[in-house]
Amino acid sequence: MEEKAKLYDFVSDLALSLSFISRIPVKIRNLDSWEARIKRVPIYFPAVGYIPGLIYGLGNFLSKQFSDFKLPILFLSTALGFYFFDLFHFDGLLDMLDGFLNQSNKERRLEIMSKGNVGPFAVFYGTLYVILFYELLPTLNWYHFIIASVFGRYAMDVLLVFSKPAKSTGLGAVLFPYEKFYTLYASMFLTPLIFTNYIAFLVSFSLSWLVGFAVSKISEKKIGGITGDVLGGTCLIAQMVVLLAGYVFK
């Protein structure tokens, strides 16, 4: 019975994490200890990253196998991956860009980010992000996208290690106080990636810590901490940095 209870806790926590950082609706029955469970969801962020990584990786692989259908395959892969997973973080990235690049005080930046209106910074740099991602999709190897998606979400765990909430409410605040050893647990979900390309693994691991630490310091200076938008933006920033590293060192 104890083993079954542990398995149920694992599956329900994983499902809760999936519903927390994606558009996939997950119904979890008899969920108890909500506050404790929601604070554990970052452990499973890297595990969730395998799903969009496989979507992009499959699109990359199929576009090379069936070159006559390259355009629709890449389009469908990008559309599915973003719709179910990365659009959730992309929205945070856009709000983060508008807020951080605005020349005003912390309170005004937080107000801009909370409103969610798309400003010129978000439009310009968000468009560049999508163009760059779409250009990289057929260029790299399939495993680069799995690595990037997983480490992009792992960077959110790293961000939480060095950060505090900028507000007392919102998605970012519910994860605090954050138990730093959760990031160690999250690291266990990275181990399968060693067998894809160990050099890419080591580079990506280092970059995810660098991005997480850098964003935490920038965010603290700009708005006094992090929000859910910063958390999602960090995921896509780290994902892109890892992809660009794969492009440089492929």
Beta strands, then each sheet from edge to edge (+ up, - down):
end
